[in-house]
């Protein structure tokens, strides 16, 4: 569980393929630095008090259409592309020059070479996925399902459920085994049951996509159509037992520690010990069964259907997981559904971008070392840490001044704040990949071995003390997160770059952009979810009933505000799904502005380009959210993502800020002045 600044999906397009060939030889040069504060982005024909987002971003939006291989295009994407270009340079160098490489450079170089070797991948056909499919087809009895599923999980196939190690919510110093819901091909449970035309269409197209994947593997069209129906039926049954995204935000709904014996009683058709034996799990007595109803649903699927039904579902899951490293026809079919239909992208991203993404995903802390050396000097790390301390001081003042919170609860909140650990840029200790074998020319094998390496790494953590130095994001990632179970904030080097952060830029802009990002993550410790965990990262109520009641009432203001925002057609933002993020955006902006005022008090700044420091702060904030999205992507985000639409991340937040109204001289009746304004922190 972790709460980030933006949807992970912005950089992870599931649909993938190979229209553009890599040039192979020439190492790409990073593009020019992206500017922090962009005067040319502003549309002066818009009144900032009417619609601040279109004032700050209007011209940028007009001049930056969505590239054909993307489903959205914003400032995050600009930085992501710049990071990708740097990573490409590193990977091309290490893949071309095979003499005298260090161990990690051999791994990243040969991984990338193999991924880029489309001719080699084409020549192998479906051979690389055949062992997985054969293991499924070879079953003669349902009792073999746990062992076969265990084998698939080891190779990264996410069928039925997910299994890994996570901190025990109530004793967060120790990792425990965790079995969670999983095994669905659509982004959320609700997609299986909604009856509006768009949802029905998405399901029909998914069924067609599944059938096409079966045909590509060699099934007859009739058989494939029947099998696709079976997969949809199984997934719908699994979805019935699943929680939706909003429900999953409630820690109480995803924490059910039980003995292996009790889990076995709930799912008698699935022999858990066979599964644990196959995956070579260490022994343990109890585990977190995050969603018990899901395991019951899985049990019903296995018990109430014949073996062929389970086989068909597992074959689909295996093909789906393997698609990126299979021949072009699979890659393009995968893109057609997950890229084009679900997200509205027109073209597949060039192969090199996908291979950079996979290398980052599988070998992120090997590749990240070179990225950090190139982009993140020690002074940037030191300056970021200083900003985090300034933001923490502002949040401390803010909590101290709250009128709705009693002294006893404040004391607890301040204790929690003082113990937040700040992790900046990259891990203190890099992950050891020495046991992972990367073979030049074996793209699928490298992917399978990387998945097994990660799966085993998770298993090794069971019943061990939690390593809080570990990172949940790789260094080049353009994102950040707060982890409530560890009470720490994490800012990868990838986001500590222009336009989010420029340690040479003026304070007003830096506090408006990266300062709000830092404030956002700190505030996650105190949103509707984070506030349920204490300073140690344990799920424990530290609130008086009266304070909790007040808190919930104030949060409700945000729920109602964001429920009112329309994203596309009749699709509204879900105020409850996005509550934590909206709380973090609003609190983050407020405390970052407080921190800026503290800094300006001793180091005043002038008006620049006609904008006061306050105005530059708000422009700096708004401009990190300039973003064009396809209607499909906007819909997908509103329905299944915890983060609000970019326009409302700006207008929803600034309209609650009296500092904003003051900075821009907005009248009380202006659209960007909410009355009453919502505020928690
Ligand atoms: Zn967040």
Boltz pocket constraint, residues with backbone or C-beta under 6 A from the ligand:
constraints:
  - pocket:
      binder: B
      contacts: [[A, 3], [A, 4], [A, 5], [A, 6], [A, 480], [A, 520], [A, 521], [A, 524], [A, 580], [A, 581], [A, 584]]
      max_distance: 6.0
